[in-house]
Amino acid sequence: MTSSSLNVPPSDQPQPPLSPGACAFLASFLEVCAPKLGNVNRKFDQTGLTFIDLGLAAQAIQPVMDLAPKQRIGITVLDSVKQTRQRIQTNANLGIIFLLAPLAKSYFSTDLRGAIQQNLRELNLQDSIDAYEAIRIAEPGGLGEAEEQDISEPPTLAFREIMELAKDRDLIARQYANDFEDVFEFGVPCLQSGLERGYDLETAICLTHLHWLAEHTDSLILRKQGKSAALEVTEVAKDILDKGWPESPVGIKAFDKFDAWLRRPNVKRNPGTSADLTAACLFIALRDGIIGLPIEGG
């Protein structure tokens, strides 16, 4: 099976209801609309990052993601960051871009997971060069220094190999290393379960994000605030689930209290990587019809 056969829609197969770009836009936009713990949403902005910023970022990547099936993943990442920076002067969506680029590349395959696996194994040094340039343009906070393949130096390995080096400290890198196993086997089932239990879409999105937090330390908090802070967030997320959120009053109270605490200026614990992973789950759910069209309001 060739790469082109994985990424060009077969004429005799039913096609997803959206284009890759439209799916990327909706996944990004639905994620930011939902009132997830500690994240920007319709009611809350953050210093230097607003709901409007994230809406513009979602729109910016749509035309690039439409081209993704026919181009290298690295150039999709780089062009998505460039388009975003033409609209806003802050890092609003780098993590989402890194997650959605392989999904969009593989979008038209009847075997999405198989296509992602092959496409990630075809990543090369040029993908690394483009990805490093994208990171430098986006200027994400809290990167620090790496012992190997640091962002301050030109890369010398294929991009999957670089992500392998970072998989134990970064959940997005881990998806590149394990063929999006966590997204497919953990995140998407969480989202689907919430919808099947009758929750509205916003609640199902928040529940998926909460499960990510309870199961994995958030990479953004880990980088910016350290391991103990990230573990504390994980433990509280587990407690909120144990208290029965979103159905029990005590769980709802605990959720609201923790959300307010995460937003305090002196705390600065934004679980952004978990939000990015939730957007990846939404992309797959939209593509595969788990979230049907037209989308009902929350």
C-alpha positions as CSV (number, residue, x, y, z in Angstrom):
1,M,0.0,0.0,0.0
2,T,1.5,3.3,-1.0
3,S,1.2,6.6,0.9
4,S,-0.9,8.2,-1.9
5,S,-3.4,5.3,-1.7
6,L,-3.8,6.1,2.0
7,N,-4.5,9.8,1.5
8,V,-6.6,10.1,-1.6
9,P,-10.3,9.4,-1.2
10,P,-11.4,6.2,-3.0
11,S,-14.1,7.0,-5.5
12,D,-16.1,3.9,-4.6
13,Q,-16.1,4.5,-0.8
14,P,-18.5,6.6,1.3
15,Q,-16.7,9.8,2.3
16,P,-16.6,11.7,5.6
17,P,-19.3,14.4,5.8
18,L,-16.7,17.2,6.2
19,S,-13.4,18.1,4.6
20,P,-10.2,17.7,6.6
21,G,-10.1,21.5,7.1
22,A,-13.7,21.8,8.2
23,C,-13.2,19.0,10.6
24,A,-10.1,20.7,12.0
25,F,-11.9,23.9,12.4
26,L,-14.9,22.4,14.1
27,A,-12.8,20.2,16.4
28,S,-10.8,23.3,17.5
29,F,-13.8,25.5,17.9
30,L,-16.0,23.0,19.8
31,E,-13.1,22.4,22.2
32,V,-12.7,26.0,23.1
33,C,-16.4,26.6,23.4
34,A,-16.8,23.9,26.1
35,P,-16.3,25.2,29.7
36,K,-13.4,22.8,30.5
37,L,-11.4,23.0,33.7
38,G,-9.0,25.9,33.8
39,N,-9.2,26.7,30.0
40,V,-10.2,29.6,27.9
41,N,-13.9,29.3,26.9
42,R,-16.8,31.6,26.1
43,K,-17.0,32.9,29.6
44,F,-13.3,33.1,30.6
45,D,-10.2,34.5,28.9
46,Q,-6.6,34.3,30.1
47,T,-3.9,36.9,30.2
48,G,-2.5,37.0,26.7
49,L,-5.0,34.5,25.3
50,T,-8.7,35.0,24.6
51,F,-11.7,33.2,23.3
52,I,-11.5,35.3,20.1
53,D,-7.8,34.4,19.7
54,L,-8.7,30.7,19.7
55,G,-11.6,31.2,17.4
56,L,-9.3,33.0,14.9
57,A,-6.7,30.3,15.3
58,A,-9.3,27.6,14.5
59,Q,-10.3,29.4,11.3
60,A,-6.7,30.0,10.3
61,I,-5.8,26.3,10.1
62,Q,-8.8,25.2,8.0
63,P,-7.4,25.9,4.5
64,V,-4.0,24.3,5.4
65,M,-5.6,21.2,6.8
66,D,-7.6,20.8,3.6
67,L,-4.2,20.4,1.8
68,A,-2.8,18.0,4.4
69,P,-3.7,14.7,2.6
70,K,-1.4,15.6,-0.3
71,Q,1.6,17.1,1.6
72,R,4.1,16.3,4.2
73,I,3.1,16.5,7.9
74,G,5.9,18.9,8.6
75,I,4.8,21.5,6.0
76,T,1.2,21.3,7.3
77,V,2.4,22.1,10.8
78,L,4.6,25.0,9.6
79,D,2.0,26.5,7.3
80,S,-0.7,26.2,10.0
81,V,1.5,28.1,12.4
82,K,2.3,30.7,9.8
83,Q,-1.4,31.2,9.0
84,T,-2.3,31.5,12.7
85,R,0.4,34.1,13.2
86,Q,-1.1,36.2,10.4
87,R,-4.2,36.5,12.6
88,I,-3.0,36.6,16.2
89,Q,0.4,37.3,17.8
90,T,0.4,34.6,20.4
91,N,0.8,30.8,20.6
92,A,-2.9,29.7,20.5
93,N,-2.9,26.3,18.9
94,L,0.6,24.7,18.4
95,G,-0.3,21.6,20.3
96,I,-3.6,21.2,18.4
97,I,-1.7,21.7,15.1
98,F,0.8,18.9,15.9
99,L,-2.1,16.5,16.7
100,L,-4.4,17.4,13.9
101,A,-1.8,17.4,11.1
102,P,-1.3,13.6,11.1
103,L,-5.0,13.1,11.4
104,A,-5.7,15.3,8.5
105,K,-2.9,13.7,6.4
106,S,-4.7,10.3,6.9
107,Y,-8.2,11.7,6.7
108,F,-9.5,9.8,3.7
109,S,-8.2,6.4,4.5
110,T,-10.8,3.7,5.3
111,D,-8.3,2.6,8.0
112,L,-7.5,5.8,9.8
113,R,-5.2,4.2,12.4
114,G,-3.3,2.2,9.8
115,A,-2.8,5.3,7.7
116,I,-1.6,7.3,10.7
117,Q,0.9,4.5,11.6
118,Q,2.3,4.5,8.1
119,N,2.4,8.3,7.7
120,L,4.2,8.7,11.1
121,R,6.8,6.2,10.0
122,E,7.4,8.2,6.8
123,L,8.3,11.4,8.7
124,N,11.8,12.5,7.7
125,L,14.4,15.1,8.5
126,Q,12.7,17.8,6.5
127,D,9.6,17.3,8.6
128,S,11.8,17.9,11.7
129,I,13.2,21.1,10.1
130,D,9.7,22.4,9.3
131,A,8.4,21.4,12.8
132,Y,11.3,23.2,14.5
133,E,10.7,26.3,12.5
134,A,7.0,26.2,13.5
135,I,7.9,25.9,17.1
136,R,10.3,28.9,16.9
137,I,7.6,31.0,15.2
138,A,4.9,29.9,17.8
139,E,7.2,30.6,20.8
140,P,5.5,28.2,23.3
141,G,6.3,28.8,26.9
142,G,8.1,26.5,29.3
143,L,10.1,24.4,26.8
144,G,13.3,24.5,28.7
145,E,16.3,22.6,27.3
146,A,16.6,19.0,26.0
147,E,19.7,16.9,26.3
148,E,19.2,15.8,22.7
149,Q,17.7,17.5,19.6
150,D,17.1,20.8,21.5
151,I,14.9,23.3,19.7
152,S,17.8,25.8,19.8
153,E,19.9,23.7,17.5
154,P,19.1,22.3,13.9
155,P,17.5,18.8,14.1
156,T,19.5,15.8,12.8
157,L,16.9,13.1,13.2
158,A,13.5,12.2,11.5
159,F,10.7,13.8,13.4
160,R,9.2,10.6,14.8
161,E,12.6,9.8,16.3
162,I,12.7,13.2,17.9
163,M,9.3,12.7,19.3
164,E,10.4,9.3,20.7
165,L,13.0,11.1,22.7
166,A,10.3,13.3,24.3
167,K,7.5,10.8,24.8
168,D,8.0,10.4,28.5
169,R,7.7,14.1,29.3
170,D,5.2,15.3,26.6
171,L,1.8,13.7,25.8
172,I,1.7,15.1,22.3
173,A,5.2,13.6,21.5
174,R,3.9,10.3,23.0
175,Q,1.1,10.2,20.4
176,Y,3.7,10.4,17.6
177,A,5.6,7.6,19.3
178,N,2.7,5.3,19.9
179,D,0.6,6.0,16.7
180,F,-2.0,8.0,18.6
181,E,-2.8,5.0,20.8
182,D,-3.9,7.1,23.7
183,V,-6.3,9.2,21.6
184,F,-7.9,6.2,19.9
185,E,-8.1,3.8,22.9
186,F,-8.6,6.2,25.7
187,G,-9.8,9.7,24.6
188,V,-12.3,8.9,21.9
189,P,-14.0,6.1,23.9
190,C,-14.3,8.6,26.8
191,L,-16.0,11.1,24.5
192,Q,-18.3,8.5,22.9
193,S,-19.2,7.1,26.3
194,G,-20.3,10.6,27.5
195,L,-22.5,11.0,24.4
196,E,-24.0,7.5,24.8
197,R,-24.9,8.3,28.4
198,G,-27.0,11.1,27.1
199,Y,-24.9,14.1,28.1
200,D,-25.0,17.1,25.8
201,L,-21.9,17.7,23.6
202,E,-20.4,20.4,25.9
203,T,-20.6,18.1,28.9
204,A,-19.2,15.2,27.0
205,I,-16.2,17.4,25.9
206,C,-15.6,18.5,29.5
207,L,-15.9,15.0,30.7
208,T,-13.3,13.8,28.2
209,H,-10.9,16.6,29.2
210,L,-11.4,15.7,32.9
211,H,-10.6,12.1,32.2
212,W,-7.4,13.1,30.4
213,L,-6.4,15.1,33.5
214,A,-7.2,12.3,35.8
215,E,-5.3,9.7,33.8
216,H,-2.2,11.7,32.6
217,T,-0.2,14.6,34.1
218,D,-0.8,17.6,31.8
219,S,2.4,18.3,29.8
220,L,1.9,22.1,29.8
221,I,1.5,22.3,33.6
222,L,4.4,19.9,34.0
223,R,6.7,22.1,31.8
224,K,5.6,25.4,33.4
225,Q,4.9,24.5,37.0
226,G,6.8,21.2,37.7
227,K,5.9,17.6,38.5
228,S,4.3,18.2,41.9
229,A,1.9,20.8,40.5
230,A,0.9,18.5,37.6
231,L,0.4,15.6,39.9
232,E,-1.8,17.7,42.2
233,V,-4.1,18.6,39.3
234,T,-4.3,14.9,38.3
235,E,-5.3,13.9,41.9
236,V,-8.0,16.6,42.1
237,A,-9.4,15.5,38.7
238,K,-9.6,11.9,39.9
239,D,-11.5,13.1,43.0
240,I,-14.0,15.1,41.0
241,L,-14.8,12.0,38.9
242,D,-15.0,9.9,42.1
243,K,-17.6,12.4,43.4
244,G,-19.8,11.8,40.5
245,W,-19.3,14.8,38.2
246,P,-21.4,15.8,36.2
247,E,-24.4,14.2,37.8
248,S,-23.9,14.7,41.6
249,P,-24.2,18.0,43.3
250,V,-21.1,17.4,45.3
251,G,-19.2,16.6,42.1
252,I,-20.5,19.7,40.4
253,K,-19.5,21.9,43.4
254,A,-16.0,20.3,43.4
255,F,-15.6,20.9,39.6
256,D,-16.6,24.6,39.9
257,K,-14.4,25.2,42.9
258,F,-11.3,23.6,41.2
259,D,-12.0,25.5,38.0
260,A,-12.0,28.8,39.9
261,W,-8.8,27.8,41.7
262,L,-7.0,26.9,38.4
263,R,-7.8,30.3,37.0
264,R,-6.4,32.3,40.0
265,P,-3.5,34.6,38.8
266,N,-1.2,33.2,41.4
267,V,-1.8,29.6,40.5
268,K,-1.4,29.6,36.7
269,R,-2.1,26.0,36.0
270,N,-3.6,25.8,32.6
271,P,-4.2,22.2,31.5
272,G,-3.7,23.0,27.9
273,T,-2.2,19.8,26.6
274,S,-5.3,17.9,27.8
275,A,-7.4,20.4,25.9
276,D,-5.3,19.8,22.7
277,L,-5.8,16.0,23.1
278,T,-9.5,16.6,23.5
279,A,-9.6,18.4,20.2
280,A,-7.9,15.4,18.6
281,C,-10.7,13.2,19.9
282,L,-13.3,15.6,18.5
283,F,-11.6,15.5,15.1
284,I,-11.9,11.7,15.0
285,A,-15.5,11.8,16.4
286,L,-16.5,14.3,13.7
287,R,-14.8,12.3,10.9
288,D,-16.3,9.0,12.0
289,G,-19.8,10.2,12.7
290,I,-19.6,9.7,16.4
291,I,-20.7,13.4,16.5
292,G,-23.4,13.7,14.0
293,L,-24.3,16.6,11.7
294,P,-26.0,19.0,12.2
295,I,-24.4,19.5,15.6
296,E,-26.9,20.1,18.3
297,G,-26.3,22.9,20.9
298,G,-25.0,22.2,24.3
